[in-house]
Amino acid sequence: MVRAANLSPPPLSQRLIGYARVSTDEQLNDAQVDELRTAGCHRIYQEHGSGGSRARPVLAKLLKDLAAGDVLVVVRLDRLARSVSHLLDVIEDLEKRRVHFRSLRDPIDTSTPQGMFSLQVLGAVAQLERALIAERTKSGMKAAKARGRLAGNPGLRERRPEAIRAVSVARERAYLNELIASTHTWLPTVRRLRPQHSWDNIVRILNRRVHQWTVERLRRAVHRLVREKLAEPELLARSPRRPREDHLMRLVAGIAIADPDLSLRDIAAQLDQMHERPPRGGRKWQPSSVRVLLDEARRFGLVRS
Protein backbone atom coordinates (compact mmCIF):
# COMPACT_ATOMS: atom_id res chain seq x y z
CA MET A 1 0.00 0.00 0.00
CA VAL A 2 1.20 3.52 -0.84
CA ARG A 3 0.71 6.27 1.70
CA ALA A 4 1.62 9.86 0.97
CA ALA A 5 2.53 12.52 3.49
CA ASN A 6 0.61 15.79 3.12
CA LEU A 7 3.53 18.21 2.95
CA SER A 8 3.99 21.13 0.60
CA PRO A 9 6.34 20.43 -2.33
CA PRO A 10 9.78 22.08 -2.25
CA PRO A 11 10.44 25.22 -4.33
CA LEU A 12 11.63 25.44 -7.93
CA SER A 13 9.20 22.66 -9.01
CA GLN A 14 11.63 20.00 -7.75
CA ARG A 15 9.71 17.17 -6.12
CA LEU A 16 11.43 15.08 -3.45
CA ILE A 17 9.85 11.60 -3.54
CA GLY A 18 10.67 9.24 -0.66
CA TYR A 19 10.83 5.45 -0.67
CA ALA A 20 10.86 3.43 2.57
CA ARG A 21 11.13 -0.35 2.79
CA VAL A 22 11.26 -2.81 5.68
CA SER A 23 11.66 -6.58 5.55
CA THR A 24 8.67 -8.75 6.35
CA ASP A 25 10.17 -9.70 9.72
CA GLU A 26 11.00 -6.10 10.71
CA GLN A 27 8.92 -3.58 12.63
CA LEU A 28 7.08 -0.61 11.16
CA ASN A 29 9.14 1.75 9.02
CA ASP A 30 8.05 4.88 10.93
CA ALA A 31 11.68 5.89 11.58
CA GLN A 32 12.42 5.91 7.84
CA VAL A 33 9.27 7.88 7.11
CA ASP A 34 10.12 10.48 9.76
CA GLU A 35 13.62 10.88 8.34
CA LEU A 36 12.30 11.26 4.80
CA ARG A 37 9.76 13.85 5.94
CA THR A 38 12.50 15.82 7.69
CA ALA A 39 14.51 15.76 4.44
CA GLY A 40 11.61 17.50 2.67
CA CYS A 41 9.88 14.60 0.86
CA HIS A 42 6.33 15.68 0.07
CA ARG A 43 5.32 12.16 -1.00
CA ILE A 44 6.51 8.89 0.54
CA TYR A 45 5.99 5.37 -0.79
CA GLN A 46 6.14 2.54 1.77
CA GLU A 47 6.74 -1.14 1.07
CA HIS A 48 7.24 -4.37 3.03
CA GLY A 49 9.45 -6.99 1.40
CA SER A 50 12.73 -8.85 1.57
CA GLY A 51 15.85 -7.00 0.46
CA GLY A 52 16.80 -9.87 -1.88
CA SER A 53 13.41 -10.03 -3.58
CA ARG A 54 12.95 -8.60 -7.07
CA ALA A 55 9.17 -8.44 -6.63
CA ARG A 56 8.57 -4.92 -5.31
CA PRO A 57 5.27 -3.64 -6.74
CA VAL A 58 5.36 -0.35 -4.79
CA LEU A 59 8.87 0.44 -6.06
CA ALA A 60 7.82 -0.45 -9.60
CA LYS A 61 4.88 1.97 -9.39
CA LEU A 62 7.10 4.68 -7.91
CA LEU A 63 9.73 4.37 -10.64
CA LYS A 64 6.98 4.53 -13.27
CA ASP A 65 5.46 7.71 -11.78
CA LEU A 66 8.72 9.69 -11.49
CA ALA A 67 9.11 12.57 -13.95
CA ALA A 68 12.04 14.67 -15.16
CA GLY A 69 13.30 16.94 -12.36
CA ASP A 70 12.09 14.68 -9.54
CA VAL A 71 14.49 13.42 -6.85
CA LEU A 72 14.10 9.88 -5.51
CA VAL A 73 15.18 9.86 -1.84
CA VAL A 74 15.93 6.88 0.43
CA VAL A 75 17.36 6.71 3.94
CA ARG A 76 20.01 4.12 3.04
CA LEU A 77 21.11 2.46 -0.19
CA ASP A 78 20.06 -1.00 0.98
CA ARG A 79 16.44 0.23 1.23
CA LEU A 80 16.34 0.62 -2.56
CA ALA A 81 18.64 -2.00 -4.09
CA ARG A 82 19.40 -5.64 -3.40
CA SER A 83 22.96 -5.37 -4.79
CA VAL A 84 25.42 -2.81 -6.13
CA SER A 85 24.71 -3.84 -9.72
CA HIS A 86 20.95 -3.48 -9.15
CA LEU A 87 21.49 -0.03 -7.64
CA LEU A 88 23.55 1.09 -10.63
CA ASP A 89 20.92 -0.23 -13.07
CA VAL A 90 18.14 1.71 -11.30
CA ILE A 91 20.17 4.94 -11.15
CA GLU A 92 21.19 4.62 -14.80
CA ASP A 93 17.54 4.35 -15.81
CA LEU A 94 16.66 7.36 -13.63
CA GLU A 95 19.45 9.43 -15.16
CA LYS A 96 18.17 8.69 -18.68
CA ARG A 97 14.82 10.13 -17.60
CA ARG A 98 16.48 13.18 -15.91
CA VAL A 99 15.47 11.97 -12.44
CA HIS A 100 18.00 12.41 -9.61
CA PHE A 101 18.70 10.04 -6.74
CA ARG A 102 19.72 10.81 -3.15
CA SER A 103 20.58 8.60 -0.16
CA LEU A 104 20.41 10.47 3.15
CA ARG A 105 22.98 8.37 5.03
CA ASP A 106 25.34 7.69 2.13
CA PRO A 107 27.39 10.15 0.03
CA ILE A 108 25.19 9.58 -3.02
CA ASP A 109 23.39 12.50 -4.64
CA THR A 110 23.37 12.40 -8.44
CA SER A 111 22.53 16.10 -8.63
CA THR A 112 26.03 16.99 -7.27
CA PRO A 113 29.55 16.31 -8.66
CA GLN A 114 30.59 14.72 -5.36
CA GLY A 115 27.64 12.35 -5.44
CA MET A 116 28.39 11.33 -9.03
CA PHE A 117 32.00 10.62 -8.06
CA SER A 118 30.84 8.34 -5.24
CA LEU A 119 28.58 6.59 -7.73
CA GLN A 120 31.52 5.98 -10.06
CA VAL A 121 33.44 4.46 -7.14
CA LEU A 122 30.52 2.12 -6.51
CA GLY A 123 30.57 1.12 -10.17
CA ALA A 124 34.25 0.23 -9.92
CA VAL A 125 33.56 -1.82 -6.79
CA ALA A 126 30.75 -3.70 -8.57
CA GLN A 127 33.04 -4.47 -11.50
CA LEU A 128 35.73 -5.77 -9.13
CA GLU A 129 33.13 -7.84 -7.28
CA ARG A 130 32.02 -9.51 -10.53
CA ALA A 131 35.63 -10.25 -11.50
CA LEU A 132 36.39 -11.81 -8.11
CA ILE A 133 33.27 -13.99 -8.24
CA ALA A 134 34.19 -15.20 -11.73
CA GLU A 135 37.74 -15.96 -10.61
CA ARG A 136 36.56 -17.90 -7.55
CA THR A 137 34.09 -19.87 -9.69
CA LYS A 138 36.79 -20.88 -12.18
CA SER A 139 39.18 -21.84 -9.38
CA GLY A 140 36.52 -23.96 -7.70
CA MET A 141 35.65 -25.75 -10.94
CA LYS A 142 39.33 -26.42 -11.65
CA ALA A 143 39.90 -27.82 -8.15
CA ALA A 144 36.82 -30.03 -8.41
CA LYS A 145 37.95 -31.35 -11.79
CA ALA A 146 41.39 -32.19 -10.33
CA ARG A 147 39.64 -34.29 -7.65
CA GLY A 148 37.61 -36.13 -10.27
CA ARG A 149 34.34 -34.35 -9.55
CA LEU A 150 32.02 -33.14 -12.28
CA ALA A 151 30.70 -29.59 -12.13
CA GLY A 152 26.98 -28.95 -12.18
CA ASN A 153 23.85 -30.51 -10.73
CA PRO A 154 24.12 -34.32 -10.31
CA GLY A 155 20.34 -34.63 -10.57
CA LEU A 156 20.31 -32.95 -13.98
CA ARG A 157 23.20 -35.06 -15.24
CA GLU A 158 21.23 -38.17 -14.27
CA ARG A 159 18.02 -36.70 -15.74
CA ARG A 160 16.08 -37.11 -12.50
CA PRO A 161 12.48 -35.82 -13.02
CA GLU A 162 12.37 -34.01 -9.64
CA ALA A 163 15.63 -32.16 -10.42
CA ILE A 164 14.38 -31.14 -13.87
CA ARG A 165 11.09 -29.88 -12.39
CA ALA A 166 12.92 -27.92 -9.69
CA VAL A 167 15.15 -26.21 -12.26
CA SER A 168 12.14 -25.41 -14.47
CA VAL A 169 10.24 -23.86 -11.55
CA ALA A 170 13.31 -21.84 -10.52
CA ARG A 171 13.77 -20.54 -14.07
CA GLU A 172 10.12 -19.51 -14.33
CA ARG A 173 10.32 -17.73 -10.98
CA ALA A 174 13.52 -15.95 -12.02
CA TYR A 175 11.93 -14.93 -15.34
CA LEU A 176 8.88 -13.46 -13.59
CA ASN A 177 11.06 -11.61 -11.08
CA GLU A 178 13.13 -10.13 -13.94
CA LEU A 179 9.93 -8.98 -15.67
CA ILE A 180 8.55 -7.35 -12.52
CA ALA A 181 11.85 -5.59 -11.87
CA SER A 182 11.94 -4.11 -15.39
CA THR A 183 8.26 -3.23 -15.97
CA HIS A 184 8.78 0.49 -15.32
CA THR A 185 11.04 0.70 -18.40
CA TRP A 186 8.66 -0.83 -20.96
CA LEU A 187 5.17 -1.66 -19.67
CA PRO A 188 3.93 1.98 -19.62
CA THR A 189 4.69 2.25 -23.36
CA VAL A 190 2.82 -0.99 -24.03
CA ARG A 191 -0.15 0.25 -22.01
CA ARG A 192 -0.25 3.52 -23.96
CA LEU A 193 -0.18 1.85 -27.38
CA ARG A 194 -1.94 -1.51 -27.04
CA PRO A 195 -4.20 -2.67 -28.51
CA GLN A 196 -4.43 0.30 -30.86
CA HIS A 197 -0.99 -0.39 -32.40
CA SER A 198 0.80 -3.47 -33.65
CA TRP A 199 3.41 -5.36 -31.66
CA ASP A 200 5.94 -4.61 -34.42
CA ASN A 201 5.60 -0.84 -33.99
CA ILE A 202 5.82 -1.07 -30.20
CA VAL A 203 9.00 -3.17 -30.45
CA ARG A 204 10.55 -0.55 -32.74
CA ILE A 205 9.75 2.18 -30.21
CA LEU A 206 11.11 0.23 -27.22
CA ASN A 207 14.28 -0.76 -29.03
CA ARG A 208 15.29 2.84 -29.63
CA ARG A 209 16.61 2.79 -26.04
CA VAL A 210 17.52 -0.85 -25.39
CA HIS A 211 17.80 -3.35 -28.25
CA GLN A 212 16.45 -6.35 -26.39
CA TRP A 213 12.91 -6.91 -27.65
CA THR A 214 11.45 -9.04 -30.39
CA VAL A 215 7.73 -9.37 -31.05
CA GLU A 216 7.78 -12.91 -29.64
CA ARG A 217 9.61 -11.86 -26.44
CA LEU A 218 7.35 -8.87 -25.84
CA ARG A 219 4.13 -10.81 -26.36
CA ARG A 220 5.39 -13.58 -24.07
CA ALA A 221 6.24 -11.01 -21.38
CA VAL A 222 2.81 -9.36 -21.56
CA HIS A 223 1.06 -12.75 -21.57
CA ARG A 224 2.94 -13.73 -18.41
CA LEU A 225 2.08 -10.49 -16.60
CA VAL A 226 -1.58 -10.85 -17.59
CA ARG A 227 -1.57 -14.45 -16.30
CA GLU A 228 -0.16 -13.21 -12.98
CA LYS A 229 -2.81 -10.43 -12.90
CA LEU A 230 -0.08 -7.77 -13.06
CA ALA A 231 -1.26 -6.37 -16.40
CA GLU A 232 -4.62 -5.82 -18.08
CA PRO A 233 -6.02 -8.56 -20.40
CA GLU A 234 -7.03 -5.81 -22.85
CA LEU A 235 -3.39 -5.44 -23.86
CA LEU A 236 -3.66 -8.76 -25.70
CA ALA A 237 -6.89 -7.88 -27.54
CA ARG A 238 -7.07 -7.60 -31.31
CA SER A 239 -6.43 -4.07 -32.51
CA PRO A 240 -9.75 -2.31 -33.24
CA ARG A 241 -10.40 -0.09 -36.21
CA ARG A 242 -9.83 3.53 -35.23
CA PRO A 243 -9.87 6.86 -37.08
CA ARG A 244 -6.51 7.39 -38.78
CA GLU A 245 -5.83 10.71 -37.04
CA ASP A 246 -6.37 9.10 -33.63
CA HIS A 247 -4.08 6.22 -34.57
CA LEU A 248 -1.27 8.58 -35.63
CA MET A 249 -1.66 10.85 -32.58
CA ARG A 250 -1.28 7.92 -30.18
CA LEU A 251 1.65 6.51 -32.14
CA VAL A 252 3.53 9.84 -32.15
CA ALA A 253 2.78 10.27 -28.42
CA GLY A 254 4.15 6.80 -27.69
CA ILE A 255 7.37 7.48 -29.62
CA ALA A 256 7.90 10.83 -27.87
CA ILE A 257 7.28 9.41 -24.39
CA ALA A 258 9.53 6.39 -24.94
CA ASP A 259 12.44 8.64 -25.97
CA PRO A 260 11.97 12.30 -24.89
CA ASP A 261 15.30 13.30 -26.48
CA LEU A 262 14.00 12.77 -30.02
CA SER A 263 13.54 15.83 -32.20
CA LEU A 264 10.53 16.32 -34.48
CA ARG A 265 12.74 15.32 -37.42
CA ASP A 266 13.82 12.13 -35.59
CA ILE A 267 10.20 11.15 -34.95
CA ALA A 268 9.35 11.84 -38.60
CA ALA A 269 12.21 9.56 -39.70
CA GLN A 270 10.97 6.76 -37.42
CA LEU A 271 7.44 7.06 -38.81
CA ASP A 272 8.91 6.74 -42.31
CA GLN A 273 10.73 3.57 -41.20
CA MET A 274 7.43 2.21 -39.88
CA HIS A 275 5.87 2.90 -43.33
CA GLU A 276 3.17 5.07 -41.77
CA ARG A 277 1.54 7.38 -44.30
CA PRO A 278 1.55 11.12 -43.50
CA PRO A 279 -1.93 12.47 -42.68
CA ARG A 280 -1.74 15.17 -45.38
CA GLY A 281 -0.52 12.88 -48.11
CA GLY A 282 2.93 12.78 -49.61
CA ARG A 283 5.65 10.15 -49.36
CA LYS A 284 7.67 11.40 -46.38
CA TRP A 285 6.81 12.79 -42.96
CA GLN A 286 7.58 16.42 -42.19
CA PRO A 287 8.43 17.83 -38.72
CA SER A 288 5.45 20.18 -38.99
CA SER A 289 3.04 17.21 -39.24
CA VAL A 290 4.66 15.62 -36.19
CA ARG A 291 4.30 18.89 -34.25
CA VAL A 292 0.56 19.06 -35.01
CA LEU A 293 0.01 15.50 -33.70
CA LEU A 294 2.14 16.15 -30.60
CA ASP A 295 0.17 19.30 -29.80
CA GLU A 296 -3.04 17.29 -30.13
CA ALA A 297 -1.64 14.56 -27.87
CA ARG A 298 -0.82 17.20 -25.25
CA ARG A 299 -4.37 18.52 -25.36
CA PHE A 300 -5.67 14.99 -24.70
CA GLY A 301 -3.20 14.58 -21.84
CA LEU A 302 -1.23 11.80 -23.58
CA VAL A 303 2.04 13.77 -23.41
CA ARG A 304 3.18 16.16 -20.71
CA SER A 305 3.96 19.68 -21.79
C-alpha positions as CSV (number, residue, x, y, z in Angstrom):
1,M,0.0,0.0,0.0
2,V,1.2,3.5,-0.8
3,R,0.7,6.3,1.7
4,A,1.6,9.9,1.0
5,A,2.5,12.5,3.5
6,N,0.6,15.8,3.1
7,L,3.5,18.2,3.0
8,S,4.0,21.1,0.6
9,P,6.3,20.4,-2.3
10,P,9.8,22.1,-2.3
11,P,10.4,25.2,-4.3
12,L,11.6,25.4,-7.9
13,S,9.2,22.7,-9.0
14,Q,11.6,20.0,-7.8
15,R,9.7,17.2,-6.1
16,L,11.4,15.1,-3.5
17,I,9.8,11.6,-3.5
18,G,10.7,9.2,-0.7
19,Y,10.8,5.5,-0.7
20,A,10.9,3.4,2.6
21,R,11.1,-0.3,2.8
22,V,11.3,-2.8,5.7
23,S,11.7,-6.6,5.6
24,T,8.7,-8.7,6.4
25,D,10.2,-9.7,9.7
26,E,11.0,-6.1,10.7
27,Q,8.9,-3.6,12.6
28,L,7.1,-0.6,11.2
29,N,9.1,1.8,9.0
30,D,8.1,4.9,10.9
31,A,11.7,5.9,11.6
32,Q,12.4,5.9,7.8
33,V,9.3,7.9,7.1
34,D,10.1,10.5,9.8
35,E,13.6,10.9,8.3
36,L,12.3,11.3,4.8
37,R,9.8,13.9,5.9
38,T,12.5,15.8,7.7
39,A,14.5,15.8,4.4
40,G,11.6,17.5,2.7
41,C,9.9,14.6,0.9
42,H,6.3,15.7,0.1
43,R,5.3,12.2,-1.0
44,I,6.5,8.9,0.5
45,Y,6.0,5.4,-0.8
46,Q,6.1,2.5,1.8
47,E,6.7,-1.1,1.1
48,H,7.2,-4.4,3.0
49,G,9.4,-7.0,1.4
50,S,12.7,-8.9,1.6
51,G,15.8,-7.0,0.5
52,G,16.8,-9.9,-1.9
53,S,13.4,-10.0,-3.6
54,R,13.0,-8.6,-7.1
55,A,9.2,-8.4,-6.6
56,R,8.6,-4.9,-5.3
57,P,5.3,-3.6,-6.7
58,V,5.4,-0.4,-4.8
59,L,8.9,0.4,-6.1
60,A,7.8,-0.5,-9.6
61,K,4.9,2.0,-9.4
62,L,7.1,4.7,-7.9
63,L,9.7,4.4,-10.6
64,K,7.0,4.5,-13.3
65,D,5.5,7.7,-11.8
66,L,8.7,9.7,-11.5
67,A,9.1,12.6,-13.9
68,A,12.0,14.7,-15.2
69,G,13.3,16.9,-12.4
70,D,12.1,14.7,-9.5
71,V,14.5,13.4,-6.8
72,L,14.1,9.9,-5.5
73,V,15.2,9.9,-1.8
74,V,15.9,6.9,0.4
75,V,17.4,6.7,3.9
76,R,20.0,4.1,3.0
77,L,21.1,2.5,-0.2
78,D,20.1,-1.0,1.0
79,R,16.4,0.2,1.2
80,L,16.3,0.6,-2.6
81,A,18.6,-2.0,-4.1
82,R,19.4,-5.6,-3.4
83,S,23.0,-5.4,-4.8
84,V,25.4,-2.8,-6.1
85,S,24.7,-3.8,-9.7
86,H,21.0,-3.5,-9.1
87,L,21.5,0.0,-7.6
88,L,23.5,1.1,-10.6
89,D,20.9,-0.2,-13.1
90,V,18.1,1.7,-11.3
91,I,20.2,4.9,-11.1
92,E,21.2,4.6,-14.8
93,D,17.5,4.4,-15.8
94,L,16.7,7.4,-13.6
95,E,19.4,9.4,-15.2
96,K,18.2,8.7,-18.7
97,R,14.8,10.1,-17.6
98,R,16.5,13.2,-15.9
99,V,15.5,12.0,-12.4
100,H,18.0,12.4,-9.6
101,F,18.7,10.0,-6.7
102,R,19.7,10.8,-3.2
103,S,20.6,8.6,-0.2
104,L,20.4,10.5,3.2
105,R,23.0,8.4,5.0
106,D,25.3,7.7,2.1
107,P,27.4,10.1,0.0
108,I,25.2,9.6,-3.0
109,D,23.4,12.5,-4.6
110,T,23.4,12.4,-8.4
111,S,22.5,16.1,-8.6
112,T,26.0,17.0,-7.3
113,P,29.5,16.3,-8.7
114,Q,30.6,14.7,-5.4
115,G,27.6,12.4,-5.4
116,M,28.4,11.3,-9.0
117,F,32.0,10.6,-8.1
118,S,30.8,8.3,-5.2
119,L,28.6,6.6,-7.7
120,Q,31.5,6.0,-10.1
121,V,33.4,4.5,-7.1
122,L,30.5,2.1,-6.5
123,G,30.6,1.1,-10.2
124,A,34.3,0.2,-9.9
125,V,33.6,-1.8,-6.8
126,A,30.8,-3.7,-8.6
127,Q,33.0,-4.5,-11.5
128,L,35.7,-5.8,-9.1
129,E,33.1,-7.8,-7.3
130,R,32.0,-9.5,-10.5
131,A,35.6,-10.2,-11.5
132,L,36.4,-11.8,-8.1
133,I,33.3,-14.0,-8.2
134,A,34.2,-15.2,-11.7
135,E,37.7,-16.0,-10.6
136,R,36.6,-17.9,-7.5
137,T,34.1,-19.9,-9.7
138,K,36.8,-20.9,-12.2
139,S,39.2,-21.8,-9.4
140,G,36.5,-24.0,-7.7
141,M,35.6,-25.8,-10.9
142,K,39.3,-26.4,-11.7
143,A,39.9,-27.8,-8.1
144,A,36.8,-30.0,-8.4
145,K,38.0,-31.4,-11.8
146,A,41.4,-32.2,-10.3
147,R,39.6,-34.3,-7.7
148,G,37.6,-36.1,-10.3
149,R,34.3,-34.3,-9.6
150,L,32.0,-33.1,-12.3
151,A,30.7,-29.6,-12.1
152,G,27.0,-28.9,-12.2
153,N,23.8,-30.5,-10.7
154,P,24.1,-34.3,-10.3
155,G,20.3,-34.6,-10.6
156,L,20.3,-32.9,-14.0
157,R,23.2,-35.1,-15.2
158,E,21.2,-38.2,-14.3
159,R,18.0,-36.7,-15.7
160,R,16.1,-37.1,-12.5
161,P,12.5,-35.8,-13.0
162,E,12.4,-34.0,-9.6
163,A,15.6,-32.2,-10.4
164,I,14.4,-31.1,-13.9
165,R,11.1,-29.9,-12.4
166,A,12.9,-27.9,-9.7
167,V,15.1,-26.2,-12.3
168,S,12.1,-25.4,-14.5
169,V,10.2,-23.9,-11.6
170,A,13.3,-21.8,-10.5
171,R,13.8,-20.5,-14.1
172,E,10.1,-19.5,-14.3
173,R,10.3,-17.7,-11.0
174,A,13.5,-15.9,-12.0
175,Y,11.9,-14.9,-15.3
176,L,8.9,-13.5,-13.6
177,N,11.1,-11.6,-11.1
178,E,13.1,-10.1,-13.9
179,L,9.9,-9.0,-15.7
180,I,8.6,-7.4,-12.5
181,A,11.9,-5.6,-11.9
182,S,11.9,-4.1,-15.4
183,T,8.3,-3.2,-16.0
184,H,8.8,0.5,-15.3
185,T,11.0,0.7,-18.4
186,W,8.7,-0.8,-21.0
187,L,5.2,-1.7,-19.7
188,P,3.9,2.0,-19.6
189,T,4.7,2.2,-23.4
190,V,2.8,-1.0,-24.0
191,R,-0.2,0.2,-22.0
192,R,-0.3,3.5,-24.0
193,L,-0.2,1.9,-27.4
194,R,-1.9,-1.5,-27.0
195,P,-4.2,-2.7,-28.5
196,Q,-4.4,0.3,-30.9
197,H,-1.0,-0.4,-32.4
198,S,0.8,-3.5,-33.7
199,W,3.4,-5.4,-31.7
200,D,5.9,-4.6,-34.4
201,N,5.6,-0.8,-34.0
202,I,5.8,-1.1,-30.2
203,V,9.0,-3.2,-30.4
204,R,10.5,-0.5,-32.7
205,I,9.7,2.2,-30.2
206,L,11.1,0.2,-27.2
207,N,14.3,-0.8,-29.0
208,R,15.3,2.8,-29.6
209,R,16.6,2.8,-26.0
210,V,17.5,-0.8,-25.4
211,H,17.8,-3.4,-28.2
212,Q,16.4,-6.4,-26.4
213,W,12.9,-6.9,-27.7
214,T,11.4,-9.0,-30.4
215,V,7.7,-9.4,-31.0
216,E,7.8,-12.9,-29.6
217,R,9.6,-11.9,-26.4
218,L,7.3,-8.9,-25.8
219,R,4.1,-10.8,-26.4
220,R,5.4,-13.6,-24.1
221,A,6.2,-11.0,-21.4
222,V,2.8,-9.4,-21.6
223,H,1.1,-12.8,-21.6
224,R,2.9,-13.7,-18.4
225,L,2.1,-10.5,-16.6
226,V,-1.6,-10.9,-17.6
227,R,-1.6,-14.4,-16.3
228,E,-0.2,-13.2,-13.0
229,K,-2.8,-10.4,-12.9
230,L,-0.1,-7.8,-13.1
231,A,-1.3,-6.4,-16.4
232,E,-4.6,-5.8,-18.1
233,P,-6.0,-8.6,-20.4
234,E,-7.0,-5.8,-22.9
235,L,-3.4,-5.4,-23.9
236,L,-3.7,-8.8,-25.7
237,A,-6.9,-7.9,-27.5
238,R,-7.1,-7.6,-31.3
239,S,-6.4,-4.1,-32.5
240,P,-9.8,-2.3,-33.2
241,R,-10.4,-0.1,-36.2
242,R,-9.8,3.5,-35.2
243,P,-9.9,6.9,-37.1
244,R,-6.5,7.4,-38.8
245,E,-5.8,10.7,-37.0
246,D,-6.4,9.1,-33.6
247,H,-4.1,6.2,-34.6
248,L,-1.3,8.6,-35.6
249,M,-1.7,10.8,-32.6
250,R,-1.3,7.9,-30.2
251,L,1.7,6.5,-32.1
252,V,3.5,9.8,-32.2
253,A,2.8,10.3,-28.4
254,G,4.2,6.8,-27.7
255,I,7.4,7.5,-29.6
256,A,7.9,10.8,-27.9
257,I,7.3,9.4,-24.4
258,A,9.5,6.4,-24.9
259,D,12.4,8.6,-26.0
260,P,12.0,12.3,-24.9
261,D,15.3,13.3,-26.5
262,L,14.0,12.8,-30.0
263,S,13.5,15.8,-32.2
264,L,10.5,16.3,-34.5
265,R,12.7,15.3,-37.4
266,D,13.8,12.1,-35.6
267,I,10.2,11.1,-35.0
268,A,9.4,11.8,-38.6
269,A,12.2,9.6,-39.7
270,Q,11.0,6.8,-37.4
271,L,7.4,7.1,-38.8
272,D,8.9,6.7,-42.3
273,Q,10.7,3.6,-41.2
274,M,7.4,2.2,-39.9
275,H,5.9,2.9,-43.3
276,E,3.2,5.1,-41.8
277,R,1.5,7.4,-44.3
278,P,1.6,11.1,-43.5
279,P,-1.9,12.5,-42.7
280,R,-1.7,15.2,-45.4
281,G,-0.5,12.9,-48.1
282,G,2.9,12.8,-49.6
283,R,5.7,10.2,-49.4
284,K,7.7,11.4,-46.4
285,W,6.8,12.8,-43.0
286,Q,7.6,16.4,-42.2
287,P,8.4,17.8,-38.7
288,S,5.4,20.2,-39.0
289,S,3.0,17.2,-39.2
290,V,4.7,15.6,-36.2
291,R,4.3,18.9,-34.2
292,V,0.6,19.1,-35.0
293,L,0.0,15.5,-33.7
294,L,2.1,16.2,-30.6
295,D,0.2,19.3,-29.8
296,E,-3.0,17.3,-30.1
297,A,-1.6,14.6,-27.9
298,R,-0.8,17.2,-25.2
299,R,-4.4,18.5,-25.4
300,F,-5.7,15.0,-24.7
301,G,-3.2,14.6,-21.8
302,L,-1.2,11.8,-23.6
303,V,2.0,13.8,-23.4
304,R,3.2,16.2,-20.7
305,S,4.0,19.7,-21.8
